[in-house]
Amino acid sequence: MAEVLVVASKVKEAIKDQDCNTASDVVDALSAKVAKMIKEAAARAKENGRKTVRACDF
């Protein structure tokens, strides 16, 4: 399991607000997606000659 990048309680709460239940693997799966998005955004910033990741990089 990789490092968790999302707040599990907030994820579960947001899913519950949609009248759904949360499976045990949701937080890990969402963290993996977030990690991938961060990696892609950082690469985009570097391609544009920046070390600062901005909202537009996502």
JOBEL-V755796 format. One record per residue. N is the residue number from 1. RES is the residue in one small letter. PHI is phi in whole degrees, -180 to 180 (none if undefined). D_LAST is the distance of its C-alpha to the last C-alpha in Angstrom with 1 decimal. Layout:
N:RES:PHI:D_LAST ; N:RES:PHI:D_LAST
//
This chain:
1:m:none:24.2 ; 2:a:-80:21.2 ; 3:e:-64:20.3 ; 4:v:-81:19.3 ; 5:l:-107:16.0 ; 6:v:-125:16.6 ; 7:v:-86:19.6 ; 8:a:-56:21.9 ; 9:s:-64:24.0 ; 10:k:-71:21.2 ; 11:v:-63:19.9 ; 12:k:-62:23.5 ; 13:e:-63:24.2 ; 14:a:-64:21.4 ; 15:i:-70:22.8 ; 16:k:-63:26.3 ; 17:d:-61:25.5 ; 18:q:-94:25.0 ; 19:d:60:28.4 ; 20:c:-128:27.3 ; 21:n:-100:28.1 ; 22:t:-109:25.9 ; 23:a:-75:26.8 ; 24:s:-66:27.1 ; 25:d:-98:24.4 ; 26:v:-65:21.5 ; 27:v:-62:20.3 ; 28:d:-64:20.2 ; 29:a:-65:18.5 ; 30:l:-66:15.7 ; 31:s:-61:15.5 ; 32:a:-63:15.3 ; 33:k:-65:12.3 ; 34:v:-64:10.5 ; 35:a:-60:11.8 ; 36:k:-64:10.6 ; 37:m:-63:6.9 ; 38:i:-64:7.7 ; 39:k:-61:9.8 ; 40:e:-66:7.7 ; 41:a:-66:5.3 ; 42:a:-64:8.9 ; 43:a:-63:10.4 ; 44:r:-63:8.5 ; 45:a:-62:9.6 ; 46:k:-64:12.9 ; 47:e:-61:13.3 ; 48:n:-95:13.2 ; 49:g:74:15.8 ; 50:r:-119:14.1 ; 51:k:-105:14.3 ; 52:t:-98:12.2 ; 53:v:-83:8.5 ; 54:r:-112:7.5 ; 55:a:-56:5.7 ; 56:c:-65:5.4 ; 57:d:-75:3.8 ; 58:f:-86:0.0
//
